[in-house]
Every structure is written in structure tokens, then in C-alpha cells.
Amino acid sequence: MPTLTPRQLQAASLIASGQSQRQVAKAVGASYQTINGWAQTPDFRQQVQTIIGDAHQGTITMLQGQRLKALEQLSNLLETAPPAVRLQAIRTVLEATNSLPTPAAPVPARSPEQASHDRVCDALIEATGWLVEEGHLPAPTYALGH
């Protein structure tokens, strides 16, 4: 497979970042026709797609990490925050998990993370029941469970 030159690699990176071929031509010191020609070659197009794919995967990985941090913060709020904040955290968790599928049978071996999730869900269900009984929360219109 032919190797792209450093200028072609730079151009591919700029195109993958959303710049137009005219902007790329100016940035790498080439003509628009040259950039357009490079963009027609399979190696160049593959390089652009690889860069876009890597960026996409990096974004997904970052968002998954942020999601875990958010879940940890919600878990902390459920245990330590004032009642009004805990109530909002409960609602947030219940709304976010309402559409998750319920397994037909329990999984025999649970990881520590899964066991922690189960404890949080059980606490949410118990807290929600208590809040409904005490009149602090309307009865849910969705099934409680995980």
C-alpha cells in the first residue's frame, strides 16, 4: 500500500476535522486541485475515515467515562444529600433506567459493580415507596424494578 506523504497526512487530518478542501489547500500550501486529487485516492480516503473513526471512538470512550462519574455522583447523592436532592436523584435514576430491559432470570454470578447497582436500585425502590406512602411523591406511572 502506498504511504501518504506528511503533507497528505496533514491534509487528511484537516479534512477529517471538517475543513473544506480550499481551507486545507491553503493550510498545507497546495492547490485546490492537488487536494481534490488526493481526496479521490483510496489511500487518502481511508486515512480520513481512520482519523474520523479514531476520533469517534475516543469520544465514545470519554463519554462512557463521564457517564460512570455521573452515576457515582448520583449514588453519592442518594446516600448523603438532603431529602429534596435525594428525591431528584431518585427520579433521575428511575427515569434513566425505566426503559432498560428486565432479564427473564437473575444472573447467577454478579460482579461487584452489578451487586452495587442492585443495592442502589433496591434502595431507590424502597425510598420511592416510602416517599409515596408519606405523600411526598406521587405514585409512579411506571413499574419499579431493575
LUMTI-344815 format. One line per 3 residues: number of its first residue (from 0); for each residue z, x, y of N, C-alpha, C, O. Coordinates in steps of 0.05 Angstrom, whole numbers. Layout:
<pts>
NUM	Z X Y Z X Y Z X Y Z X Y; ... $
</pts>
This chain:
<pts>
0	0 17 -23 0 0 0 0 18 25 16 36 27; -18 13 43 -18 29 68 8 26 83 20 5 84; 16 48 96 40 48 112 33 41 141 13 51 151 $
3	49 25 154 45 19 182 55 43 199 74 56 192; 42 47 221 49 68 240 74 59 255 81 35 255; 88 78 268 112 70 284 105 49 305 121 31 310 $
6	82 51 318 74 31 338 69 3 325 76 -17 336; 57 4 301 53 -22 287 80 -34 279 83 -58 281; 98 -18 270 125 -28 263 139 -40 287 152 -60 285 $
9	136 -26 310 148 -36 335 135 -63 342 149 -82 350; 109 -64 340 94 -88 347 102 -111 328 106 -134 337; 105 -105 302 113 -126 283 141 -136 290 146 -160 289 $
12	159 -118 298 186 -126 305 186 -144 330 200 -164 331; 169 -137 349 168 -153 374 156 -181 369 165 -200 380; 135 -182 352 123 -208 345 143 -225 330 146 -249 335 $
15	158 -212 311 178 -227 296 200 -238 314 212 -258 308; 205 -224 337 226 -233 355 215 -255 374 231 -265 391; 190 -262 372 179 -285 387 162 -278 411 153 -295 425 $
18	157 -252 414 140 -244 437 110 -250 431 102 -250 407; 95 -256 451 66 -261 448 52 -235 442 62 -213 448; 28 -237 432 12 -213 427 6 -198 453 5 -173 453 $
21	2 -212 474 -3 -199 500 22 -183 509 20 -161 519; 45 -195 506 70 -181 513 74 -157 496 82 -136 505; 68 -160 470 71 -137 451 52 -115 458 59 -91 458 $
24	27 -122 465 7 -102 472 17 -85 496 15 -61 495; 28 -98 516 38 -84 539 62 -66 531 64 -43 540; 80 -77 514 104 -62 507 98 -37 490 111 -16 493 $
27	78 -38 473 72 -15 456 49 2 466 42 22 454; 38 -6 489 16 10 501 -10 8 486 -24 28 482; -17 -16 477 -42 -20 463 -56 -44 475 -44 -59 491 $
30	-81 -48 468 -96 -71 479 -89 -96 463 -79 -95 440; -94 -118 475 -90 -144 462 -107 -145 436 -98 -155 416; -132 -135 438 -150 -135 415 -139 -119 392 -141 -127 369 $
33	-126 -97 399 -114 -80 378 -91 -95 364 -90 -96 339; -74 -107 380 -51 -122 368 -62 -145 352 -52 -151 330; -82 -159 362 -94 -182 347 -106 -172 321 -103 -186 301 $
36	-119 -149 321 -130 -138 297 -108 -131 277 -111 -137 253; -87 -118 286 -64 -112 268 -53 -137 256 -46 -138 232; -51 -158 273 -39 -183 264 -55 -197 242 -45 -215 228 $
39	-80 -189 239 -97 -201 218 -94 -187 191 -103 -198 171; -81 -164 191 -79 -148 165 -56 -158 149 -35 -165 160; -59 -159 122 -38 -168 105 -12 -152 107 10 -163 107 $
42	-14 -125 110 10 -109 111 26 -115 137 50 -116 136; 12 -118 159 25 -124 184 39 -152 182 62 -155 190; 24 -172 172 35 -199 170 59 -199 151 79 -212 156 $
45	57 -183 130 80 -182 111 104 -169 125 127 -178 121; 100 -149 141 122 -136 156 135 -156 175 160 -157 176; 119 -171 189 130 -192 207 147 -212 191 170 -218 199 $
48	137 -221 168 151 -240 152 177 -228 141 198 -242 139; 176 -203 133 200 -190 123 222 -188 145 245 -193 139; 214 -181 169 233 -179 191 245 -207 197 269 -209 200 $
51	228 -227 197 238 -255 202 257 -263 180 278 -275 185; 249 -258 155 266 -265 132 293 -251 133 314 -263 128; 293 -225 140 318 -210 142 336 -221 164 360 -224 160 $
54	324 -228 187 339 -240 209 351 -267 201 374 -273 207; 335 -282 187 344 -309 178 367 -306 159 387 -320 161; 365 -287 140 387 -283 120 412 -273 135 434 -281 128 $
57	408 -255 154 431 -245 169 445 -268 184 470 -268 186; 430 -286 195 441 -309 210 457 -326 190 479 -335 197; 445 -332 167 459 -348 147 485 -335 139 506 -349 137 $
60	485 -309 134 509 -295 126 530 -297 147 554 -301 142; 522 -293 172 541 -294 195 553 -322 197 577 -325 201; 536 -342 195 546 -370 197 565 -377 174 584 -391 178 $
63	559 -367 150 578 -372 128 605 -359 133 626 -371 127; 605 -335 144 630 -322 151 645 -338 173 669 -341 171; 631 -348 193 643 -364 213 654 -390 202 675 -400 211 $
66	640 -401 183 649 -426 171 675 -421 156 694 -438 158; 677 -399 142 702 -393 128 725 -389 148 748 -398 143; 720 -376 170 741 -372 191 749 -399 202 773 -404 206 $
69	730 -417 206 736 -444 216 753 -459 197 772 -473 204; 747 -457 171 763 -471 150 791 -460 149 810 -475 146; 794 -433 152 820 -421 152 836 -432 176 860 -438 174 $
72	824 -434 199 837 -444 223 846 -473 219 868 -481 227; 828 -489 208 835 -517 202 859 -518 183 877 -535 187; 858 -502 163 881 -501 144 907 -494 158 927 -506 153 $
75	905 -474 176 929 -467 191 939 -490 209 963 -495 211; 920 -504 222 927 -527 239 941 -549 223 960 -561 232; 931 -553 198 943 -574 181 972 -568 175 988 -587 170 $
78	980 -543 176 1007 -536 168 1025 -531 192 1050 -534 190; 1014 -522 215 1031 -512 236 1028 -527 263 1046 -524 280; 1008 -542 267 1002 -554 293 1019 -579 297 1030 -590 278 $
81	1022 -587 322 1035 -613 328 1020 -636 315 997 -633 308; 1034 -658 311 1022 -681 296 995 -690 306 977 -696 290; 991 -692 332 965 -701 342 943 -682 335 921 -691 329 $
84	948 -656 336 928 -636 329 923 -637 299 900 -635 290; 945 -640 283 941 -642 254 924 -666 247 907 -665 229; 929 -688 261 914 -713 256 884 -708 261 867 -716 245 $
87	878 -694 283 850 -688 288 838 -670 267 815 -673 259; 854 -650 259 845 -632 238 840 -647 212 820 -642 198; 857 -665 206 854 -682 181 828 -698 183 812 -698 164 $
90	824 -711 206 799 -726 209 774 -708 207 755 -715 194; 775 -685 219 753 -666 217 747 -658 189 724 -659 180; 767 -651 174 763 -643 146 753 -667 130 734 -664 114 $
93	764 -690 133 755 -713 117 726 -721 124 711 -727 106; 719 -720 149 692 -727 157 672 -706 146 650 -713 137; 680 -681 147 662 -660 137 659 -660 107 638 -652 97 $
96	679 -669 93 678 -669 64 671 -696 51 670 -698 27; 668 -716 67 663 -743 57 638 -745 40 638 -759 20; 617 -730 47 592 -733 32 590 -713 9 569 -712 -4 $
99	611 -697 4 609 -678 -18 610 -693 -44 625 -712 -47; 594 -684 -64 595 -698 -90 621 -693 -104 633 -672 -102; 630 -714 -118 655 -711 -134 646 -705 -162 630 -719 -174 $
102	657 -683 -174 650 -676 -201 658 -698 -221 679 -710 -217; 643 -701 -242 649 -721 -262 674 -714 -277 690 -732 -284; 678 -689 -282 702 -679 -296 713 -655 -281 698 -640 -270 $
105	740 -652 -282 751 -629 -268 742 -603 -281 738 -601 -305; 739 -583 -264 731 -557 -274 756 -544 -287 777 -543 -274; 754 -534 -312 778 -524 -325 791 -500 -312 815 -500 -308 $
108	776 -480 -304 787 -456 -292 781 -457 -262 758 -459 -254; 801 -456 -246 798 -457 -217 804 -430 -205 823 -417 -212; 787 -422 -187 792 -396 -172 815 -401 -153 821 -424 -147 $
111	827 -379 -143 848 -383 -122 838 -399 -98 853 -415 -87; 813 -394 -90 802 -408 -67 799 -438 -73 805 -455 -56; 790 -444 -98 787 -472 -105 815 -486 -107 818 -509 -99 $
114	834 -472 -118 861 -483 -120 873 -488 -92 886 -508 -88; 868 -469 -74 877 -473 -46 863 -497 -34 876 -513 -20; 838 -500 -39 823 -523 -28 835 -549 -39 838 -568 -25 $
117	841 -549 -65 853 -573 -78 879 -580 -64 885 -603 -59; 896 -560 -59 922 -565 -46 918 -576 -18 932 -595 -10; 899 -565 -3 893 -575 24 884 -604 22 893 -621 38 $
120	865 -610 4 855 -637 1 878 -657 -7 880 -679 5; 894 -648 -26 917 -665 -34 935 -671 -10 945 -693 -7; 941 -650 5 958 -653 29 945 -672 49 959 -688 62 $
123	919 -669 53 905 -687 72 906 -716 63 911 -734 79; 902 -720 37 903 -748 26 931 -759 30 934 -782 39; 951 -743 24 979 -752 27 985 -758 56 997 -778 62 $
126	978 -739 73 983 -743 102 969 -767 114 980 -782 130; 944 -770 105 929 -793 115 942 -819 106 944 -838 122; 950 -820 81 964 -844 71 989 -850 87 994 -874 94 $
129	1004 -830 92 1029 -833 108 1022 -843 136 1035 -861 146; 1002 -831 149 995 -838 176 985 -867 177 990 -881 196; 970 -876 156 961 -903 155 984 -922 152 986 -942 166 $
132	1003 -915 133 1026 -932 129 1044 -935 154 1054 -956 159; 1046 -914 169 1062 -914 193 1048 -926 217 1060 -930 238; 1022 -933 214 1007 -945 235 996 -926 256 987 -935 277 $
135	997 -900 250 986 -880 268 956 -876 264 943 -863 281; 945 -887 243 917 -882 236 907 -907 223 920 -919 206; 882 -916 231 871 -940 217 864 -932 189 859 -909 182 $
138	863 -952 172 856 -947 144 828 -936 143 810 -945 157; 823 -915 127 797 -903 126 776 -922 114 783 -939 97; 752 -918 123 730 -934 112 715 -919 90 693 -928 82 $
141	726 -897 82 713 -880 61 734 -874 40 758 -877 44; 724 -866 17 742 -860 -5 755 -834 -1 743 -814 7; 781 -833 -6 796 -808 -4 794 -794 -31 797 -807 -52 $
144	790 -769 -31 788 -753 -55 771 -729 -51 758 -727 -30; 771 -712 -70 754 -688 -68 741 -681 -94 726 -662 -96 $
</pts>
